[in-house]
Amino acid sequence: MPLFNSPEPSFDAVVIGAGALGLCAAAELNRRGRRVAVIDPGGVNASAV
């Protein structure tokens, strides 16, 4: 899932929390063709396992 800056971001789903389960949920949604944003209060890689 690429990181990008867009003037008008558009997502089908937003996952709160970039822990193991949040990233799994985001990956599955993306695999099914959804545009997903993952938001974590700690920033990039803060909750990564």
C-alpha positions as CSV (number, residue, x, y, z in Angstrom):
1,M,0.0,0.0,0.0
2,P,1.7,3.1,-1.2
3,L,1.9,6.3,0.8
4,F,0.9,9.4,-1.2
5,N,-0.1,13.0,-0.9
6,S,-3.3,13.9,-2.8
7,P,-5.0,17.3,-2.9
8,E,-8.3,15.6,-2.4
9,P,-7.8,12.2,-0.8
10,S,-10.6,9.8,-1.3
11,F,-10.9,6.5,0.6
12,D,-13.4,3.7,0.9
13,A,-12.3,2.8,4.4
14,V,-10.3,4.2,7.2
15,V,-8.5,1.9,9.7
16,I,-7.6,3.4,13.1
17,G,-4.4,1.9,14.5
18,A,-1.4,0.5,12.6
19,G,-0.9,-2.5,14.9
20,A,-0.9,-6.0,13.6
21,L,-4.7,-6.3,13.3
22,G,-5.1,-2.9,11.8
23,L,-2.6,-3.6,9.1
24,C,-4.1,-7.0,8.4
25,A,-7.5,-5.4,8.1
26,A,-6.1,-2.7,5.8
27,A,-4.3,-5.3,3.6
28,E,-7.4,-7.4,3.2
29,L,-9.6,-4.4,2.3
30,N,-6.9,-3.3,-0.2
31,R,-6.7,-6.8,-1.6
32,R,-10.5,-6.6,-2.2
33,G,-10.0,-3.4,-4.2
34,R,-10.8,-0.8,-1.6
35,R,-8.8,2.4,-1.1
36,V,-7.7,2.4,2.5
37,A,-6.2,5.0,4.8
38,V,-4.4,3.8,8.0
39,I,-4.3,6.3,10.8
40,D,-2.1,5.9,13.9
41,P,-1.5,8.5,16.5
42,G,2.2,7.6,16.7
43,G,2.9,8.2,13.0
44,V,4.5,5.9,10.4
45,N,6.0,2.7,11.9
46,A,5.0,3.7,15.5
47,S,2.9,0.5,16.1
48,A,4.5,-1.8,13.6
49,V,5.3,-5.2,14.9
